[in-house]
Amino acid sequence: MEKILIVVDMQNDFIDGALGSCEAEAIVDKCADKILNFDGGIVVTYDAHNGDYMETTEGKYLPVPHCIKGTRGWELNSKIQKALAGREYISIEKNTFGSVILPEVLRESFDTKNAEIEFIGLCTDICVVSNALLVKAFFPEIKISADTSCMAGVTVEKHNSAIEVMKSCHIEIV
């Protein structure tokens, strides 16, 4: 059984930057420990915007510039970087919530017929749920889980709502 950990957007702007929260800060150590102790393949997503972010559809609905490529906010949190140091992992940049290339990257890089996929990261109610549902749609028979101790949402209420959506779509919540 191939195990795959998908680390979603553990970037500075979502932790202590433009869109940071105390809930996001609270999961960093748990996420770093999960990465350090994970025995399997790792995929890391990066929210990646350009200087024209405010002109995009997302920028119009969420008018907070964040994760602008090349800035500190775009970089992974230092504890996450340290946990990944020396490990092989696949990086995926995405300019919106869900990565449309993530399922194909998984198919090309792993034995997806004999795999289990676990999600951790930020934000539960936007990028985690979007990517988890995309992957579930492409691989409906794979066991997919989400570790709530390693996730945080924009608000606690939205985090909890996203958890319920994932449960409804047969994503195991741990």
Secondary structure, DSSP 8 states (H G I E B T S, - for coil): -EEEEEEE--BHHHHTSTT--HHHHHHHHHHHHHHHH--SEEEEEEE-B-TTGGGSHHHHHS-----BTTSGGGSB-HHHHHHHTTS--EEEEESSSS-TTHHHHHHHHS-GGGEEEEEEEE-IIIIIHHHHHHHHHH-TTSEEEEEEEEEE-SSHHHHHHHHHHHHHTT-EE-
